[in-house]
Amino acid sequence: MNIDEFSYLWTTEKEEWVLVNTEFGYAIINKKTQMMLHIDSDELEEAIIQKMHEEGNKIYKDILDAYADV
């Protein structure tokens, strides 16, 4: 897989896909559907999270804050 396949996270669906800070690091969450995106590759996941940071996706301190902001 390549990072471009996930560009919807920071382009067309940027308002829905957010980062939530957890005790294990960031989780990629769709706050509208309340679903988490699982990436099998740690390296790819890191690259996607970094790109979401760069593109200004919202970051929440916990899952409840993300779900409340719909």
N, C-alpha and C positions, 0 to 999 in steps of 0.2 A: 504494500500500500504506500501511497505517497500523500504528503500533506495537502496537496491540491484537491484531493477527493473530499476533504473536510472543510473546504473554503466556505461552505454555507454557514458554518459556525460563526464566522466573523463578517459575513456579508449579508446575504438575504434573510437569515434567521438570527442575526446578531442580538436582537432584543429578547429572544426566547432562550438562547443558550448562554449560560453564565458559569462562572467559576465559584465554587463554594469551598471555603477553607475548612479542612478536616484535620484531625490529628495525624492523618497519614499523608497529608499534602492536599493539593487541589483536586476536586471532583468536577467533572464536566456534567452539568445538569440542565435539562430543559425545564425551566420554571413553570411553563404553561402546562405541559403534559405530565410534569413531575416524574420524568424519566432520567436515568443516568446513562451516559454514554460510556461504554467500556471499550478500551483500546487494548488489544492483546500485546502490542509492542510498547515496552517502557520508553524506548527512544522516540517513537512516533508520538506517544502521549505527551512527552516532555516538549517536543517541537510544537504540537498543537496548542498546548497550554501557553507556551511562550508567545506564539502568534496571537492568541486571544488576548493576552496581556498587551501586546504591541498595538493591537487594533482597538483597544479600549472596551472590551467586553466587561460587563459589570462583575464585580467580585463581592461576595457576601461572606459574612463571618460564620453563618450557619444556615442550614437548610430551611429552617422555618422563616428566616428573613427573606430568602429567595422566593419561597412559595407564597408569602404574604404580599410580595411586590408584583402581582399579576395584573 
